[in-house]
């Protein structure tokens, strides 16, 4: 099998034996954000050819949303929004079955097959990394929605300013690693990463900023739980490296706000969740 993860800052590829959750070979390409869509796809196909020429199945995760035969909601890489990626993949890999989904849905697929959502019928996977998104699980499968955009919670109103139509993602502008880094840097007057902020709680204003962010996340997760009634909520993404500061506050809100509070768990896969998710997608299509 061949797995491909198109990320906003990198491309990762892996091969694996059928049924395995462990890659047998992995390749990572340099920053995707400076390459543009055409060059990124060409480099990826060249790297894939060196790994395996005729894979039994191909799984692909991508930033943005797969809408029909195009990628949407992907403005950060020139040429990616509107790219006919599914057709390019079919052209390159011929008769091999190709499955493609967005990176958060792919991460949820990995958790369903091998991780914290294994055996879960109704669940929720929330990924808080550079950006913010969720995957909804029902019947033990990821729910894509009518347009492939279920779980795009970055666009929820009531947090921050602006509308999607104006180029804004109101919730992501408050709850994400990108937002924390931007707001923390402005607060401290020097560049700071989201991860570093959690070790700077003693500096003026930092604790309040972190608490505001985590409380906003907790409210949204609680509202999603009231709507979906999941048995399990899995928190993933790079920000979960600060899980000891985040999980207790989210758990406390769920206990008070949700009529039937779900089990709250950390994702089994963090750094390579979309790539492993692409492997899970490929496995579903092995003939």
Secondary structure, 3 states (H helix, E strand, C coil): CEEEEECCCCEEEEECCCCCCCCCEEEEECCCCCCCHHHHHHHHHHHHHHHCCCCCEEEEEECCEEECCEEECCCCCCCCCCCCHHHHHHHHHCCCEEEEEEHHHHHHHHHHHHCCCCCCCCEEEEEECCCEEEEEEECCEECCCCCCCCCCHHHCCCCCCCCHHHCCCCCCCCCCHHHHHHHHHHHHCCCCCHHHHCCCCCCCCHHHHHHHHHHHHHHHHHHHHHHHCCCEEEEECHHHHHHHHHHHHHHHHHHHHCCCCCEEEECCCCCCHHHHHHHHHHHHCCC
